[in-house]
Amino acid sequence: MGYRIYELTGAAIGEGKWLCEKAAPYLWEIHQATGFTVSLRVLEGDKLVVLDRIEGSHPLKVVYPVGAHLPCNHGAAGKLLLAYQRSPEEIQDFLRAGKIQRLTEKDQDGLQGIGGEL
């Protein structure tokens, strides 16, 4: 598993652990205020990585385990991180490489579509 084991345990160079520790009070505050599942995600290359989460109490939920790697444009978190952490040129490269995909029928495709969402 190599480097992957460090990603999963949050021990990679301490960065994941440090970020989780700093974000924990804010995640907890959001969870307490809403009762929803909250998660901390980062954009790593062309993937969205779940670093931490607090599970909500609502019976209907979608849960991605800590360490899960998701498509970079997955949900609002992925689109937000793409918009603020990647240049238009990098987004165009992701589109050409098929890294940004339509995940639902409502998702936009192509630079015009995804650009409007970002």
PALUMKOL-482221 format. One record per residue: residue number from 1; x negated, y negated, z negated of N, C-alpha, C in turn. Coordinates in nm, 2 decimals, padded with zeros to 4 digits. Example, Ala and Ser with C-alpha at 12.3 -4.5 7.8 and 13.67 -1.06 7.14 Angstrom:
+-----+--------+--------+--------+--------+--------+--------+--------+--------+--------+
| num |    n_x |    n_y |    n_z |   ca_x |   ca_y |   ca_z |    c_x |    c_y |    c_z |
+-----+--------+--------+--------+--------+--------+--------+--------+--------+--------+
|   1 | -01.32 |  00.57 | -00.78 | -01.23 |  00.45 | -00.78 | -01.32 |  00.33 | -00.78 |
|   2 | -01.28 |  00.22 | -00.71 | -01.37 |  00.11 | -00.71 | -01.29 |  00.00 | -00.79 |
+-----+--------+--------+--------+--------+--------+--------+--------+--------+--------+
***
This chain:
+-----+--------+--------+--------+--------+--------+--------+--------+--------+--------+
| num |    n_x |    n_y |    n_z |   ca_x |   ca_y |   ca_z |    c_x |    c_y |    c_z |
+-----+--------+--------+--------+--------+--------+--------+--------+--------+--------+
|   1 | -00.08 |  00.12 |  00.00 |  00.00 |  00.00 |  00.00 | -00.09 | -00.13 |  00.00 |
|   2 | -00.21 | -00.12 | -00.05 | -00.30 | -00.23 | -00.04 | -00.24 | -00.36 | -00.10 |
|   3 | -00.25 | -00.47 | -00.03 | -00.20 | -00.60 | -00.07 | -00.06 | -00.60 | -00.11 |
|   4 |  00.02 | -00.52 | -00.05 |  00.17 | -00.51 | -00.07 |  00.20 | -00.48 | -00.22 |
|   5 |  00.12 | -00.40 | -00.29 |  00.14 | -00.37 | -00.43 |  00.13 | -00.50 | -00.51 |
|   6 |  00.04 | -00.59 | -00.47 |  00.02 | -00.71 | -00.55 |  00.14 | -00.81 | -00.52 |
|   7 |  00.19 | -00.81 | -00.40 |  00.31 | -00.89 | -00.37 |  00.43 | -00.84 | -00.46 |
|   8 |  00.44 | -00.71 | -00.47 |  00.56 | -00.66 | -00.54 |  00.55 | -00.68 | -00.69 |
|   9 |  00.43 | -00.69 | -00.74 |  00.41 | -00.71 | -00.89 |  00.40 | -00.86 | -00.92 |
|  10 |  00.39 | -00.94 | -00.82 |  00.37 | -01.08 | -00.84 |  00.23 | -01.12 | -00.89 |
|  11 |  00.13 | -01.03 | -00.87 |  00.00 | -01.05 | -00.92 | -00.10 | -01.10 | -00.82 |
|  12 | -00.06 | -01.12 | -00.70 | -00.15 | -01.17 | -00.59 | -00.21 | -01.30 | -00.63 |
|  13 | -00.33 | -01.30 | -00.67 | -00.41 | -01.43 | -00.70 | -00.33 | -01.51 | -00.80 |
|  14 | -00.23 | -01.46 | -00.87 | -00.16 | -01.53 | -00.97 | -00.06 | -01.63 | -00.92 |
|  15 | -00.06 | -01.66 | -00.79 |  00.02 | -01.77 | -00.73 |  00.17 | -01.73 | -00.75 |
|  16 |  00.21 | -01.61 | -00.71 |  00.35 | -01.57 | -00.73 |  00.40 | -01.58 | -00.87 |
|  17 |  00.31 | -01.53 | -00.96 |  00.35 | -01.53 | -01.10 |  00.36 | -01.68 | -01.15 |
|  18 |  00.26 | -01.76 | -01.12 |  00.26 | -01.90 | -01.16 |  00.39 | -01.97 | -01.11 |
|  19 |  00.42 | -01.95 | -00.99 |  00.54 | -02.01 | -00.93 |  00.67 | -01.96 | -01.00 |
|  20 |  00.68 | -01.83 | -01.03 |  00.79 | -01.78 | -01.10 |  00.80 | -01.84 | -01.24 |
|  21 |  00.69 | -01.85 | -01.31 |  00.69 | -01.91 | -01.44 |  00.74 | -02.05 | -01.44 |
|  22 |  00.70 | -02.13 | -01.34 |  00.74 | -02.27 | -01.33 |  00.88 | -02.28 | -01.29 |
|  23 |  00.93 | -02.20 | -01.21 |  01.07 | -02.21 | -01.16 |  01.17 | -02.14 | -01.25 |
|  24 |  01.13 | -02.06 | -01.34 |  01.22 | -01.98 | -01.43 |  01.32 | -02.07 | -01.50 |
|  25 |  01.28 | -02.18 | -01.57 |  01.38 | -02.26 | -01.64 |  01.49 | -02.32 | -01.55 |
|  26 |  01.45 | -02.35 | -01.42 |  01.54 | -02.41 | -01.33 |  01.64 | -02.30 | -01.27 |
|  27 |  01.58 | -02.18 | -01.25 |  01.67 | -02.07 | -01.20 |  01.77 | -02.04 | -01.31 |
|  28 |  01.72 | -02.03 | -01.44 |  01.81 | -02.00 | -01.55 |  01.92 | -02.11 | -01.56 |
|  29 |  01.89 | -02.23 | -01.55 |  01.98 | -02.34 | -01.56 |  02.09 | -02.33 | -01.45 |
|  30 |  02.05 | -02.31 | -01.33 |  02.14 | -02.29 | -01.22 |  02.23 | -02.17 | -01.24 |
|  31 |  02.17 | -02.06 | -01.29 |  02.25 | -01.94 | -01.32 |  02.35 | -01.97 | -01.43 |
|  32 |  02.31 | -02.03 | -01.53 |  02.40 | -02.06 | -01.65 |  02.52 | -02.15 | -01.60 |
|  33 |  02.49 | -02.25 | -01.52 |  02.59 | -02.34 | -01.47 |  02.69 | -02.28 | -01.37 |
|  34 |  02.65 | -02.18 | -01.30 |  02.73 | -02.13 | -01.19 |  02.78 | -01.98 | -01.22 |
|  35 |  02.70 | -01.91 | -01.29 |  02.73 | -01.76 | -01.31 |  02.69 | -01.68 | -01.18 |
|  36 |  02.63 | -01.75 | -01.08 |  02.60 | -01.68 | -00.96 |  02.46 | -01.62 | -00.97 |
|  37 |  02.43 | -01.53 | -00.88 |  02.29 | -01.48 | -00.86 |  02.21 | -01.59 | -00.80 |
|  38 |  02.09 | -01.62 | -00.86 |  02.00 | -01.72 | -00.81 |  01.87 | -01.65 | -00.78 |
|  39 |  01.80 | -01.70 | -00.68 |  01.67 | -01.64 | -00.65 |  01.57 | -01.74 | -00.61 |
|  40 |  01.44 | -01.70 | -00.62 |  01.33 | -01.79 | -00.58 |  01.27 | -01.72 | -00.46 |
|  41 |  01.26 | -01.79 | -00.35 |  01.21 | -01.73 | -00.22 |  01.11 | -01.83 | -00.17 |
|  42 |  01.01 | -01.77 | -00.10 |  00.90 | -01.84 | -00.03 |  00.89 | -01.80 |  00.11 |
|  43 |  00.84 | -01.88 |  00.19 |  00.82 | -01.85 |  00.33 |  00.67 | -01.81 |  00.34 |
|  44 |  00.65 | -01.68 |  00.38 |  00.52 | -01.63 |  00.40 |  00.50 | -01.58 |  00.54 |
|  45 |  00.42 | -01.66 |  00.62 |  00.41 | -01.63 |  00.76 |  00.55 | -01.64 |  00.82 |
|  46 |  00.60 | -01.53 |  00.88 |  00.73 | -01.54 |  00.95 |  00.84 | -01.46 |  00.87 |
|  47 |  00.81 | -01.44 |  00.74 |  00.90 | -01.37 |  00.65 |  00.94 | -01.45 |  00.53 |
|  48 |  01.06 | -01.43 |  00.48 |  01.11 | -01.49 |  00.36 |  01.09 | -01.39 |  00.25 |
|  49 |  01.02 | -01.42 |  00.14 |  00.99 | -01.32 |  00.04 |  01.06 | -01.36 | -00.09 |
|  50 |  01.13 | -01.27 | -00.15 |  01.20 | -01.29 | -00.28 |  01.10 | -01.27 | -00.39 |
|  51 |  01.07 | -01.38 | -00.46 |  00.97 | -01.37 | -00.57 |  01.04 | -01.34 | -00.71 |
|  52 |  01.16 | -01.39 | -00.73 |  01.23 | -01.37 | -00.85 |  01.38 | -01.39 | -00.83 |
|  53 |  01.45 | -01.33 | -00.93 |  01.60 | -01.35 | -00.92 |  01.66 | -01.33 | -01.05 |
|  54 |  01.78 | -01.39 | -01.07 |  01.86 | -01.36 | -01.19 |  01.99 | -01.32 | -01.14 |
|  55 |  02.04 | -01.20 | -01.17 |  02.16 | -01.15 | -01.12 |  02.28 | -01.21 | -01.18 |
|  56 |  02.38 | -01.25 | -01.10 |  02.51 | -01.31 | -01.15 |  02.60 | -01.20 | -01.20 |
|  57 |  02.71 | -01.25 | -01.25 |  02.81 | -01.17 | -01.31 |  02.93 | -01.14 | -01.22 |
|  58 |  02.94 | -01.21 | -01.11 |  03.05 | -01.20 | -01.02 |  03.05 | -01.06 | -00.95 |
|  59 |  03.16 | -00.99 | -00.94 |  03.16 | -00.85 | -00.89 |  03.12 | -00.84 | -00.74 |
|  60 |  03.14 | -00.95 | -00.67 |  03.11 | -00.95 | -00.52 |  02.97 | -01.02 | -00.51 |
|  61 |  02.87 | -00.95 | -00.47 |  02.74 | -01.02 | -00.45 |  02.65 | -00.94 | -00.36 |
|  62 |  02.56 | -01.00 | -00.30 |  02.46 | -00.94 | -00.22 |  02.33 | -00.96 | -00.29 |
|  63 |  02.26 | -00.85 | -00.32 |  02.14 | -00.86 | -00.40 |  02.02 | -00.81 | -00.32 |
|  64 |  01.91 | -00.89 | -00.31 |  01.79 | -00.85 | -00.25 |  01.69 | -00.84 | -00.36 |
|  65 |  01.62 | -00.72 | -00.37 |  01.53 | -00.70 | -00.48 |  01.40 | -00.79 | -00.47 |
|  66 |  01.34 | -00.82 | -00.59 |  01.22 | -00.89 | -00.59 |  01.12 | -00.82 | -00.50 |
|  67 |  01.05 | -00.89 | -00.42 |  00.95 | -00.83 | -00.33 |  01.01 | -00.80 | -00.19 |
|  68 |  01.14 | -00.82 | -00.17 |  01.21 | -00.80 | -00.04 |  01.15 | -00.90 |  00.06 |
|  69 |  01.13 | -00.85 |  00.18 |  01.09 | -00.94 |  00.29 |  01.21 | -00.95 |  00.39 |
|  70 |  01.25 | -01.07 |  00.41 |  01.37 | -01.10 |  00.50 |  01.33 | -01.18 |  00.62 |
|  71 |  01.41 | -01.18 |  00.72 |  01.38 | -01.27 |  00.84 |  01.37 | -01.41 |  00.79 |
|  72 |  01.28 | -01.49 |  00.86 |  01.25 | -01.62 |  00.81 |  01.37 | -01.72 |  00.82 |
|  73 |  01.47 | -01.69 |  00.90 |  01.59 | -01.77 |  00.91 |  01.71 | -01.72 |  00.83 |
|  74 |  01.68 | -01.63 |  00.74 |  01.79 | -01.57 |  00.66 |  01.85 | -01.67 |  00.56 |
|  75 |  01.98 | -01.70 |  00.58 |  02.05 | -01.78 |  00.49 |  02.00 | -01.92 |  00.48 |
|  76 |  02.06 | -02.00 |  00.39 |  02.03 | -02.14 |  00.37 |  01.88 | -02.15 |  00.32 |
|  77 |  01.84 | -02.06 |  00.24 |  01.70 | -02.07 |  00.18 |  01.60 | -02.06 |  00.30 |
|  78 |  01.62 | -01.97 |  00.39 |  01.52 | -01.95 |  00.50 |  01.53 | -02.07 |  00.59 |
|  79 |  01.64 | -02.12 |  00.62 |  01.65 | -02.24 |  00.71 |  01.59 | -02.36 |  00.64 |
|  80 |  01.62 | -02.38 |  00.51 |  01.56 | -02.49 |  00.44 |  01.41 | -02.49 |  00.45 |
|  81 |  01.35 | -02.37 |  00.42 |  01.21 | -02.36 |  00.42 |  01.15 | -02.37 |  00.56 |
|  82 |  01.21 | -02.32 |  00.66 |  01.17 | -02.34 |  00.79 |  01.16 | -02.49 |  00.83 |
|  83 |  01.27 | -02.56 |  00.79 |  01.28 | -02.71 |  00.82 |  01.17 | -02.79 |  00.76 |
|  84 |  01.13 | -02.75 |  00.64 |  01.04 | -02.84 |  00.57 |  00.89 | -02.78 |  00.56 |
|  85 |  00.87 | -02.66 |  00.60 |  00.74 | -02.60 |  00.60 |  00.68 | -02.55 |  00.73 |
|  86 |  00.76 | -02.57 |  00.83 |  00.71 | -02.53 |  00.97 |  00.73 | -02.64 |  01.07 |
|  87 |  00.64 | -02.66 |  01.16 |  00.65 | -02.76 |  01.26 |  00.74 | -02.71 |  01.37 |
|  88 |  00.80 | -02.80 |  01.45 |  00.88 | -02.76 |  01.57 |  00.80 | -02.66 |  01.66 |
|  89 |  00.67 | -02.68 |  01.67 |  00.59 | -02.59 |  01.75 |  00.59 | -02.45 |  01.69 |
|  90 |  00.57 | -02.44 |  01.56 |  00.57 | -02.31 |  01.50 |  00.71 | -02.24 |  01.51 |
|  91 |  00.81 | -02.32 |  01.50 |  00.95 | -02.27 |  01.51 |  00.97 | -02.22 |  01.65 |
|  92 |  00.92 | -02.29 |  01.75 |  00.93 | -02.25 |  01.89 |  00.85 | -02.12 |  01.91 |
|  93 |  00.73 | -02.11 |  01.85 |  00.66 | -01.98 |  01.86 |  00.73 | -01.87 |  01.80 |
|  94 |  00.80 | -01.89 |  01.68 |  00.88 | -01.78 |  01.62 |  00.99 | -01.74 |  01.71 |
|  95 |  01.05 | -01.84 |  01.78 |  01.16 | -01.81 |  01.87 |  01.11 | -01.72 |  01.98 |
|  96 |  01.00 | -01.76 |  02.04 |  00.94 | -01.69 |  02.16 |  00.91 | -01.54 |  02.12 |
|  97 |  00.86 | -01.53 |  01.99 |  00.81 | -01.40 |  01.95 |  00.93 | -01.31 |  01.89 |
|  98 |  01.05 | -01.37 |  01.89 |  01.17 | -01.30 |  01.84 |  01.17 | -01.29 |  01.69 |
|  99 |  01.10 | -01.38 |  01.62 |  01.10 | -01.38 |  01.48 |  01.23 | -01.45 |  01.42 |
| 100 |  01.29 | -01.54 |  01.50 |  01.41 | -01.60 |  01.46 |  01.52 | -01.54 |  01.54 |
| 101 |  01.61 | -01.47 |  01.47 |  01.72 | -01.39 |  01.54 |  01.85 | -01.43 |  01.49 |
| 102 |  01.95 | -01.40 |  01.57 |  02.09 | -01.42 |  01.53 |  02.12 | -01.31 |  01.43 |
| 103 |  02.15 | -01.34 |  01.31 |  02.18 | -01.24 |  01.21 |  02.33 | -01.22 |  01.19 |
| 104 |  02.41 | -01.32 |  01.23 |  02.55 | -01.31 |  01.23 |  02.61 | -01.37 |  01.36 |
| 105 |  02.73 | -01.36 |  01.39 |  02.79 | -01.42 |  01.51 |  02.79 | -01.57 |  01.50 |
| 106 |  02.78 | -01.62 |  01.38 |  02.79 | -01.77 |  01.36 |  02.65 | -01.83 |  01.37 |
| 107 |  02.54 | -01.75 |  01.36 |  02.41 | -01.81 |  01.37 |  02.38 | -01.87 |  01.51 |
| 108 |  02.31 | -01.97 |  01.51 |  02.27 | -02.04 |  01.63 |  02.14 | -01.97 |  01.69 |
| 109 |  02.12 | -01.97 |  01.82 |  02.00 | -01.91 |  01.87 |  01.94 | -02.02 |  01.97 |
| 110 |  01.81 | -02.00 |  02.00 |  01.74 | -02.09 |  02.08 |  01.70 | -02.21 |  02.00 |
| 111 |  01.61 | -02.29 |  02.05 |  01.56 | -02.41 |  01.98 |  01.66 | -02.51 |  01.96 |
| 112 |  01.75 | -02.53 |  02.06 |  01.86 | -02.63 |  02.04 |  01.95 | -02.59 |  01.93 |
| 113 |  01.99 | -02.46 |  01.93 |  02.08 | -02.42 |  01.82 |  02.02 | -02.42 |  01.68 |
| 114 |  01.90 | -02.36 |  01.67 |  01.84 | -02.35 |  01.54 |  01.79 | -02.49 |  01.50 |
| 115 |  01.75 | -02.57 |  01.59 |  01.71 | -02.70 |  01.56 |  01.82 | -02.79 |  01.50 |
| 116 |  01.94 | -02.77 |  01.55 |  02.06 | -02.84 |  01.49 |  02.09 | -02.79 |  01.35 |
| 117 |  02.06 | -02.67 |  01.32 |  02.08 | -02.62 |  01.18 |  01.97 | -02.67 |  01.09 |
| 118 |  01.85 | -02.68 |  01.14 |  01.74 | -02.72 |  01.05 |  01.74 | -02.87 |  01.04 |
+-----+--------+--------+--------+--------+--------+--------+--------+--------+--------+
***
